[in-house]
Amino acid sequence: MTRTPHNGGPCPVDPGTIVKVEFRDGGGSAAVSANNWTWRHDGSGDDIIAYRVITPSPDWKAIAGELAKTLQEIQDDCWAYYPPPHGAIIYATRPALSTYTQALEQDQ
């Protein structure tokens, strides 16, 4: 997450973008949509002086499901690669993926 300074003015990102903000008084925020904040400056402690765009984590259950579908269509082992920042390299055989998918379903 890159910290981007903000010197006042309009919202610098798409209103639906998830951000964490830093205030002039040293406080910070949880990750929420950018449209929840007043981005202009009035010299008070709650002026936003910097922000970080938060990238959502992948839906690993959906990814495992897609990988399971692919494995049902082929007979060989399968490699899958999901790039950083939240990614991982997954090597799975059909029996291993089936066990993993079942564990995800039980986890709900």
ZIJOGI-V665003 format. One record per backbone hydrogen bond with DSSP energy under -1.0 kcal/mol. NH is the residue of the N-H (numbers start at 1). CO is the residue of the C=O. E is the energy in kcal/mol with one decimal. If there is no record, write none. Layout:
((NH | CO | E) (NH | CO | E))
//
This chain:
((4 | 51 | -2.8) (6 | 49 | -2.9) (17 | 14 | -2.4) (19 | 32 | -3.1) (20 | 52 | -2.1) (22 | 50 | -2.7) (23 | 27 | -2.8) (24 | 47 | -2.1) (25 | 45 | -2.4) (26 | 23 | -2.1) (29 | 21 | -1.4) (32 | 19 | -2.2) (34 | 17 | -2.5) (35 | 15 | -2.1) (36 | 33 | -2.0) (37 | 34 | -1.7) (47 | 44 | -1.6) (49 | 22 | -2.6) (50 | 22 | -1.2) (51 | 4 | -2.0) (52 | 20 | -2.5) (54 | 18 | -3.0) (60 | 58 | -1.4) (63 | 59 | -2.2) (64 | 60 | -2.8) (65 | 61 | -2.2) (66 | 62 | -2.4) (67 | 63 | -2.4) (68 | 64 | -2.5) (69 | 65 | -2.1) (70 | 66 | -2.1) (71 | 67 | -2.5) (72 | 68 | -1.7) (78 | 92 | -1.8) (80 | 90 | -2.6) (82 | 88 | -2.1) (90 | 80 | -2.9) (92 | 78 | -2.1) (97 | 93 | -2.7) (98 | 94 | -2.4) (99 | 95 | -2.0) (100 | 96 | -2.2) (101 | 97 | -3.1) (102 | 98 | -2.3) (103 | 99 | -2.0) (104 | 100 | -2.1) (105 | 101 | -2.1) (106 | 102 | -2.0) (107 | 103 | -1.2))
//
